[in-house]
Amino acid sequence: MATRYDFTIKQGSDVDFTIQVYSDSSLSVPMDLTGWDARMMIRASRRSTGSPLVSLTSNPAAGLTVNGIAGQISIHIDGDDTSAYTWFNGQWDLEAFNGSSIKEAAYGNVSIRAEVTHP
């Protein structure tokens, strides 16, 4: 079962948070992700096609880090990247995968809080 997590990105700021992945529906047993990779996308809507607004991966390393034994996926988006975002709302999800096995870890809505004070 995936965890719903809605968040806001302050334009121009780093984004850093960690998602705990569970192996049970009661969300009490962390899943061992040793040997797993992760991928995440933000799109304008769940039904959007074409290029995503944001795409992160753990392999190759591009914003995601998998802590296998702890069952955690850390997400990092650099402030230089968020300062260039021109969109304001989207939907995201994060999944871990190992070959043909896929585990949805988290999903939700994301919004941008536009930077007001800037050069």
TAZI-V910161 format. One record per residue. SS is DSSP state (A for helix, B for strand, O for the rest). PHI is phi as a letter, one per 20 degrees, with the letter a starting at -180 (NA if undefined). Layout:
# TAZI-V910161
ss->SS phi->PHI
ss->SS phi->PHI
This chain:
# TAZI-V910161
ss->O phi->NA
ss->O phi->e
ss->B phi->e
ss->B phi->e
ss->O phi->b
ss->O phi->e
ss->B phi->b
ss->B phi->d
ss->B phi->d
ss->B phi->e
ss->O phi->g
ss->O phi->n
ss->O phi->d
ss->O phi->f
ss->B phi->d
ss->B phi->b
ss->B phi->b
ss->B phi->c
ss->B phi->d
ss->B phi->e
ss->O phi->d
ss->B phi->d
ss->O phi->e
ss->O phi->c
ss->O phi->f
ss->O phi->e
ss->O phi->l
ss->O phi->c
ss->O phi->d
ss->B phi->f
ss->O phi->e
ss->O phi->f
ss->O phi->d
ss->O phi->g
ss->O phi->n
ss->O phi->e
ss->B phi->d
ss->B phi->c
ss->B phi->b
ss->B phi->b
ss->B phi->c
ss->B phi->d
ss->B phi->c
ss->O phi->f
ss->O phi->b
ss->O phi->f
ss->O phi->e
ss->O phi->f
ss->O phi->d
ss->O phi->n
ss->O phi->f
ss->O phi->f
ss->O phi->f
ss->B phi->b
ss->B phi->c
ss->B phi->c
ss->B phi->b
ss->O phi->e
ss->O phi->b
ss->O phi->f
ss->O phi->f
ss->B phi->b
ss->B phi->n
ss->B phi->c
ss->B phi->c
ss->B phi->e
ss->B phi->d
ss->O phi->g
ss->O phi->f
ss->O phi->e
ss->O phi->m
ss->B phi->c
ss->B phi->c
ss->B phi->e
ss->B phi->d
ss->B phi->c
ss->B phi->c
ss->O phi->f
ss->A phi->g
ss->A phi->f
ss->A phi->f
ss->A phi->f
ss->O phi->f
ss->O phi->e
ss->O phi->f
ss->O phi->d
ss->O phi->e
ss->O phi->c
ss->B phi->b
ss->B phi->a
ss->B phi->c
ss->B phi->c
ss->B phi->b
ss->B phi->c
ss->B phi->c
ss->B phi->d
ss->B phi->b
ss->B phi->b
ss->O phi->m
ss->O phi->e
ss->B phi->e
ss->B phi->c
ss->B phi->c
ss->B phi->f
ss->B phi->e
ss->B phi->b
ss->B phi->b
ss->B phi->q
ss->B phi->d
ss->B phi->c
ss->B phi->c
ss->B phi->d
ss->B phi->e
ss->O phi->f
ss->O phi->f
ss->O phi->d
ss->O phi->e
ss->O phi->b
ss->O phi->f
